[in-house]
Amino acid sequence: MFRTLVTDYDSAATEPSFHKLFLHLFPFMMLAIIPTFRLRMKKGLIRSILLFVLVSAGLLSGCKQDIGASKWDVDVLTPIVKTKLTMADLLADSLLTADAEGALRLKVEMPLIDLSLDSLLKIPDTTISKPISSPANLNNIPPGTNLLPLTDETKYDLGDLALKRVILRSGKLQLRVKSVLETAVDFTYQIPAAKLYGVPFEASRTVPAGSISDTAISEFEFNLTGYDIDLRGIAGTGFNTFTTVYVIKTSESGDTVSIPANQNFLILEYSFVGIVPNYGSGYFGQQSSSSDDQNTQIDVLKRITEGQMFLDSVTIGLTMTNGVGADASFLLSSLRSENTRQNTTIELNHEIVGNTILLTRALDPDGNAESVIASQRHYVLDNSNSNIKPFIENLPDQLGFTFNFELNPLGNVSEGNDFFYYDRPFQALMDIDIPLRTTLTDLTLVDTLDWNLAENTVVDVVNSGSFTLVANNGFPLEGLIELILLDENGAELDTLMAPSTITAPNVDSQNKVIVPLESRIEIPVSNETAEILPQTRQVRIQVRFNTAGQPDLVQFYDTYGIDVKLIGNFNINIGPSLP
């Protein structure tokens, strides 16, 4: 609600124009008149008043006078901020569930480690250069002559990785052809063992004429995404081997040429870049990966900036899943709860830390990712077998860990029949279950809201005033509120502290809130604060909660919340910046 009163205007104006004054105050008059009368008046009378106001505005707008640079003071009583905070605001990005009675618990599933095998089974970018020559002189070759078909077998050095087959998730073939023939050359490049929907890869291109002194160079690029590639070579018993076929002939539209013996008249350079398998099979070697200082973010408690939460109980399920067709060993050397806001760290104590875990290989009964049967190890961490309660009570915003992962620790026990699918990696997944039965000590919640001083009105100066904080508290908590004023860039302008505490409502014998309790707190505004209010665009609300007045652990319910409204009572100066 707005309460407005014109207290002054600039007498320096040449001809005071009351119609502009009326138009500036029209939004305030409407908000002041309508709520006051709508409960007392019939619809017809309301329509009459609105008609009177509109007609008056029309008559005044017809006046020719103009106050130019006029300004005046207005008393304004208006809500500046209005919000409702619930446990969903306290535990941002969390999954809250409620039982039949509405009692809340926090259930969060999050990956601790997600190790895709493309990081271990990496196929490096590789370039092969293939010079082409003739062992004898070739004289007077007419246009359209087939020079030679050439089948080439290239084995790639992939270390311990011995791949028999891959299906590519992504990758490109880059082909660069250099020619010194003094005629155009047509060539066809084939990879018979690389198939897309059963069709072998084949590309035909033309290279322009060149010379010994001026080599012709042509570059081409082909997308290999989705290609199924057999890497066993021509005999079908090898690994890491590409078989390619070149068919080369002089162009039909070219000239008659001669080729000296043993001259490299063509050089083919082909590069496989960005190769990421979607599927692979063979022997993956004894690959390993380790990390001395990794972390994963936890957004669940990110709005809690300080304070303590003492919980009744915490249960965490930790599931390690091996979706790869190769044995693996995993050693979690440390797992840390890290609260970077308060600079506190707690190491996890549990049998899973410091002991090597062996995970057997996954099974692939039907030859597709959906049917893979992963190998799993599951652990339950609770109050009885670990320090998981203080680990979570540290209110971590990230988990730090050190681990070592090894593939095929027992060697080639599959005899070259390892497999992997890109979407079936090695994972360590945490399933957190916390009943929201807790004690809070100075637990601080932070939320940022838009600031609305006078809605659509441009405010030049706030002369004086105060705030009234109205809190309808449905939490079994008492709270102390700070208001941090921010400018349009998020920089802090000033901080207002509520001089008294939001009172906790009464609870029944089960410590359950009977009915929300309203608190009204007056917050004075100094002259210094009044000066910066027109520059304020947002307000950061910090609420410091405590259960100090409650005798036991408090259970939170889905009906709990607190309605907060900040009302400004100001004398403001409206200047000529208004239209």
Residue pairs with C-beta under 8 A, 6 or more apart in sequence:
1 31
1 32
1 35
1 77
1 78
1 79
2 27
2 28
2 31
2 32
2 76
2 77
2 78
3 28
3 32
3 75
3 76
3 77
4 25
4 28
4 29
4 32
4 74
4 75
4 76
5 74
5 75
6 21
6 25
6 72
6 73
6 74
7 72
7 73
7 74
7 75
7 571
8 72
8 73
9 16
9 21
9 67
9 70
9 71
9 72
10 67
10 69
10 70
10 71
10 72
12 69
13 67
13 68
13 69
13 70
14 67
14 68
15 65
15 66
15 67
16 65
16 67
16 70
17 63
17 65
17 66
17 67
17 70
18 60
18 63
18 65
19 57
19 59
19 60
19 61
19 62
19 63
19 65
20 66
20 67
20 70
21 67
21 70
21 72
22 56
22 57
22 60
23 57
23 60
23 61
24 72
24 457
24 574
24 578
25 74
26 53
26 57
27 455
27 456
27 457
28 74
28 76
29 53
30 53
33 49
33 53
34 46
37 45
37 46
37 49
38 46
41 49
68 576
69 576
70 576
71 460
71 573
71 574
71 575
71 576
72 573
72 574
73 463
73 571
73 572
73 573
73 574
74 571
74 572
74 573
74 574
75 569
75 570
75 571
75 572
76 454
76 568
76 569
76 570
76 571
76 572
77 567
77 568
77 569
78 452
78 453
78 454
78 455
78 567
78 568
79 452
79 565
79 566
79 567
79 568
80 451
80 452
80 453
80 467
80 539
80 566
80 567
80 568
81 449
81 450
81 451
81 452
81 539
81 541
81 564
81 565
81 566
82 563
82 564
82 565
82 566
83 447
83 449
83 541
83 563
83 564
84 561
84 562
84 563
84 564
85 445
85 447
85 543
85 561
85 562
85 564
86 560
86 561
87 96
87 104
87 436
87 556
87 558
87 560
87 561
88 94
88 96
89 303
89 445
89 447
90 303
90 304
90 445
91 106
91 300
91 301
91 303
92 299
92 300
92 301
92 302
92 303
93 299
93 300
93 302
94 106
94 108
94 300
95 106
95 107
95 108
95 109
96 104
96 105
96 106
96 107
96 436
96 558
97 104
97 105
97 107
98 104
98 105
98 557
98 558
99 105
101 557
102 557
102 558
102 559
103 435
103 436
103 437
103 555
103 556
103 557
104 436
104 555
104 556
104 557
104 558
105 433
105 434
105 435
105 436
106 300
106 432
106 433
106 434
106 436
107 431
107 432
107 433
107 434
108 300
108 430
108 431
108 432
109 429
109 430
109 431
109 432
110 296
110 298
110 429
110 430
110 432
111 296
111 427
111 428
111 429
111 430
112 296
112 318
112 335
112 399
112 401
112 428
112 429
112 430
113 294
113 296
113 401
113 403
113 426
113 427
113 428
114 425
114 426
114 427
115 289
115 405
115 425
115 426
115 427
116 422
116 425
117 280
117 284
117 324
117 407
117 420
117 422
117 425
117 426
118 169
118 276
118 277
118 422
119 289
120 284
120 287
120 288
120 289
120 407
121 161
121 163
121 277
121 280
121 284
121 287
121 420
123 156
123 158
123 161
123 163
123 166
123 272
123 275
123 276
123 277
124 158
125 271
125 272
125 273
125 274
125 275
126 156
126 271
126 272
127 269
127 270
127 271
128 154
128 269
128 270
128 271
129 267
129 268
129 269
130 152
130 246
130 267
130 268
130 269
130 270
131 264
131 266
131 267
131 268
132 148
132 150
132 246
132 248
132 264
132 265
132 266
132 267
132 268
133 261
133 262
133 263
133 264
133 265
134 147
134 148
134 259
134 261
134 262
134 263
134 265
135 261
135 262
136 261
137 258
137 259
137 260
137 261
138 147
138 258
138 259
139 258
140 256
140 257
140 258
141 147
141 250
141 256
141 257
141 258
141 259
142 250
142 256
143 183
143 250
143 251
143 252
143 253
143 254
143 255
143 256
144 249
144 250
144 251
144 252
145 249
145 250
146 247
146 248
146 249
147 248
147 249
147 250
147 259
148 246
148 248
149 245
149 246
149 247
149 248
150 245
150 246
150 248
151 234
151 243
151 244
151 245
152 243
152 244
152 245
152 246
153 233
153 234
153 241
153 242
153 243
153 244
154 241
154 242
154 244
155 233
155 238
155 240
155 241
156 240
156 241
156 242
157 240
158 240
159 285
160 283
160 284
160 285
160 286
160 287
161 240
161 282
161 283
161 284
161 285
161 287
162 239
162 240
162 282
162 283
162 284
162 285
162 416
163 231
163 239
163 240
163 280
163 281
163 282
164 230
164 231
164 232
164 239
164 281
164 282
164 416
165 228
165 229
165 230
165 231
165 232
165 279
165 280
165 281
165 282
166 228
166 229
166 231
166 275
166 277
166 279
166 280
166 281
167 226
167 227
167 228
167 229
167 277
167 278
167 279
167 280
168 224
168 225
168 226
168 227
168 229
168 275
168 276
168 277
168 278
169 225
169 276
169 277
169 278
169 422
170 225
170 274
170 275
170 276
171 224
171 225
171 227
171 272
171 273
171 274
171 275
171 276
172 221
172 222
172 223
172 224
172 272
172 273
172 274
173 201
173 221
173 222
173 224
173 270
173 271
173 272
174 219
174 220
174 221
174 222
174 270
174 271
174 272
174 273
175 189
175 203
175 205
175 219
175 220
175 221
175 222
175 268
175 269
175 270
175 271
176 217
176 218
176 219
176 220
176 268
176 269
176 270
176 271
177 187
177 205
177 207
177 217
177 218
177 219
177 220
177 266
177 267
177 268
177 269
178 210
178 215
178 216
178 217
178 266
178 267
178 269
179 185
179 207
179 208
179 209
179 210
179 215
179 216
179 217
179 218
179 265
179 266
180 210
180 211
180 212
180 215
180 216
180 263
180 264
180 265
181 209
181 210
181 250
181 257
181 259
181 265
181 266
182 209
182 210
182 211
182 255
182 257
183 209
183 250
183 251
183 254
183 255
183 256
183 257
184 206
184 207
184 208
184 209
184 250
184 251
184 253
184 254
185 206
185 207
185 248
185 249
185 250
185 251
185 254
185 266
186 204
186 205
186 206
186 248
186 249
186 250
186 251
186 252
187 204
187 205
187 206
187 207
187 246
187 247
187 248
187 249
187 266
188 202
188 203
188 204
188 245
188 246
188 247
188 248
189 202
189 203
189 204
189 205
189 244
189 245
189 246
189 268
189 270
190 200
190 201
190 202
190 203
190 244
190 245
190 246
190 247
191 200
191 201
191 202
191 229
191 242
191 243
191 244
191 245
192 200
192 243
192 245
193 200
193 229
193 230
193 231
193 232
193 242
193 243
194 200
194 201
194 224
194 227
194 228
194 229
194 230
195 201
195 227
195 228
195 229
196 226
196 227
196 228
201 222
201 224
201 227
203 220
203 222
205 218
205 220
206 218
206 251
207 216
207 218
207 266
208 216
208 218
209 216
209 254
209 255
210 216
224 272
224 275
229 242
230 236
231 238
231 239
231 240
231 241
231 242
231 282
232 238
232 239
232 241
233 241
233 243
234 243
239 282
239 283
239 416
244 270
246 268
248 266
250 257
259 265
276 422
277 420
277 422
278 421
278 422
279 369
279 419
279 420
279 421
279 422
280 419
280 420
281 325
281 417
281 418
281 419
282 416
282 418
283 408
283 412
283 414
283 415
283 416
283 417
283 418
284 324
284 326
284 407
284 408
284 418
284 420
285 407
285 408
286 406
286 407
286 408
286 409
286 411
287 406
287 407
287 408
288 404
288 405
288 406
288 407
289 404
289 405
290 403
290 404
290 405
291 401
291 402
291 403
292 402
293 400
293 402
294 400
294 401
294 402
294 403
295 338
295 398
295 399
295 400
295 401
296 398
296 399
296 401
297 397
297 398
298 396
298 397
298 398
298 399
299 397
300 432
301 395
301 396
301 397
302 397
303 445
303 446
303 447
304 395
304 443
304 444
304 445
304 446
305 341
305 444
305 445
305 446
305 542
306 341
306 342
306 442
306 443
306 444
307 440
307 441
307 442
307 443
307 444
307 544
307 545
308 393
308 395
308 440
308 441
308 442
308 443
309 393
309 395
309 438
309 439
309 440
309 441
309 443
310 393
310 438
310 439
310 440
310 441
310 553
311 389
311 392
311 393
311 434
311 435
311 437
311 438
312 435
312 437
312 438
312 553
313 382
313 383
313 389
313 434
313 435
313 437
314 382
314 383
314 388
314 389
314 391
314 392
314 432
314 433
314 434
315 380
315 381
315 382
315 388
315 432
315 433
315 434
316 380
316 381
316 382
316 388
316 392
316 430
316 431
316 432
316 433
317 378
317 379
317 380
317 381
317 430
317 431
317 433
318 352
318 378
318 379
318 380
318 381
318 428
318 429
318 430
318 431
319 376
319 377
319 378
319 379
319 427
319 428
319 429
319 431
320 330
320 357
320 359
320 376
320 377
320 378
320 426
320 427
320 428
320 429
321 374
321 375
321 376
321 426
321 427
321 428
321 429
322 328
322 359
322 360
322 361
322 362
322 374
322 375
322 376
322 426
323 362
323 372
323 374
323 420
323 421
323 424
323 425
323 426
323 427
324 361
324 362
324 407
324 418
324 419
324 420
324 424
324 425
324 426
325 361
325 362
325 363
325 364
325 414
325 417
325 418
325 419
325 420
326 361
326 407
326 408
326 414
326 418
326 419
326 420
327 358
327 359
327 360
327 361
327 407
327 408
327 409
327 410
327 413
328 358
328 359
328 361
328 405
328 406
328 407
328 408
328 409
328 426
329 356
329 357
329 358
329 359
329 405
329 406
329 409
330 356
330 357
330 359
330 403
330 404
330 405
330 406
330 426
330 428
331 354
331 355
331 356
331 357
331 403
331 404
331 405
332 352
332 353
332 354
332 357
332 401
332 402
332 403
332 428
333 353
333 354
333 401
333 402
333 403
333 404
334 347
334 348
334 353
334 354
334 400
334 401
334 402
335 347
335 348
335 352
335 353
335 399
335 400
335 401
336 345
336 346
336 347
336 348
336 399
336 400
336 401
337 345
337 346
337 347
337 348
337 391
337 392
337 394
337 396
337 399
338 344
338 345
338 394
338 396
338 397
338 398
338 399
338 400
339 345
339 394
339 395
339 396
339 397
340 397
340 398
341 397
342 395
344 394
345 394
345 400
346 387
346 390
346 391
346 394
347 353
348 381
348 386
348 387
348 388
348 391
349 386
349 387
350 379
350 381
350 385
350 386
350 387
350 388
351 379
351 385
352 379
352 381
357 377
358 409
359 375
359 376
359 377
359 426
360 375
361 375
361 414
361 418
362 372
362 373
362 374
362 375
362 424
363 372
363 373
364 371
364 372
364 373
364 419
365 371
365 373
369 421
369 422
369 423
369 424
372 421
372 424
374 424
381 388
382 388
383 389
392 432
392 434
405 426
408 418
435 555
436 555
436 556
437 553
437 554
437 555
437 556
438 547
438 553
438 554
438 556
439 547
439 550
439 553
439 554
440 477
440 545
440 546
440 547
440 554
441 546
441 547
441 548
442 544
442 545
442 546
443 544
443 545
443 546
444 542
444 543
444 544
444 545
445 542
445 543
445 545
446 540
446 541
446 542
447 540
447 541
448 486
448 538
448 539
448 540
448 541
449 538
449 539
449 541
450 537
450 538
451 485
451 486
451 536
451 537
451 538
451 539
453 459
453 462
453 533
453 534
453 536
453 568
453 570
453 572
454 572
457 574
457 578
458 574
458 575
458 577
458 578
459 533
459 534
459 572
459 573
459 574
460 534
460 572
460 573
460 574
460 575
460 577
461 531
461 534
461 572
461 573
461 575
462 525
462 530
462 531
462 533
462 534
462 570
462 571
462 572
462 573
463 530
463 570
463 571
463 572
463 573
464 525
464 527
464 530
464 570
464 571
465 525
465 530
465 568
465 569
465 570
465 571
465 572
466 522
466 523
466 524
466 525
466 568
466 569
467 483
467 496
467 522
467 523
467 525
467 566
467 567
467 568
467 569
468 520
468 521
468 522
468 523
468 566
468 567
468 569
469 481
469 498
469 519
469 520
469 521
469 522
469 523
469 564
469 565
469 566
469 567
470 518
470 519
470 520
470 563
470 564
470 565
470 566
470 567
471 479
471 481
471 502
471 518
471 519
471 520
471 521
471 562
471 563
471 564
471 565
472 516
472 517
472 518
472 562
472 563
473 479
473 502
473 503
473 504
473 505
473 516
473 517
473 518
473 519
473 562
474 505
474 513
474 516
474 559
474 560
474 561
474 562
474 563
475 504
475 505
475 513
475 545
475 556
475 560
475 561
475 562
476 504
476 505
476 507
476 511
476 512
476 513
476 547
476 550
476 554
476 560
477 504
477 545
477 546
477 547
477 554
478 501
478 502
478 503
478 504
478 545
478 546
478 548
478 549
479 501
479 502
479 543
479 544
479 545
479 546
479 562
480 498
480 501
480 502
480 543
480 544
481 497
481 498
481 502
481 521
481 541
481 542
481 543
481 544
481 564
482 495
482 496
482 497
482 498
482 541
482 542
482 544
483 495
483 496
483 497
483 498
483 523
483 539
483 540
483 541
483 542
483 566
484 492
484 494
484 495
484 496
484 539
484 540
484 541
484 542
485 492
485 493
485 494
485 495
485 496
485 529
485 532
485 533
485 536
485 538
485 539
486 492
486 493
486 536
486 537
486 538
486 539
486 540
487 493
487 535
487 536
487 537
488 535
488 537
490 538
493 532
493 535
493 536
494 528
494 529
494 532
496 523
496 525
496 529
497 523
498 521
498 523
499 521
499 522
499 523
500 519
500 521
501 519
502 519
502 521
502 543
502 562
503 517
503 519
504 517
504 549
504 550
505 513
505 514
505 515
505 516
505 517
506 513
506 514
506 515
506 517
507 513
507 514
507 550
508 514
510 555
511 550
511 551
511 552
511 554
511 555
512 555
512 557
513 557
513 560
516 562
516 563
525 533
525 570
530 570
533 570
539 566
541 564
543 562
547 554
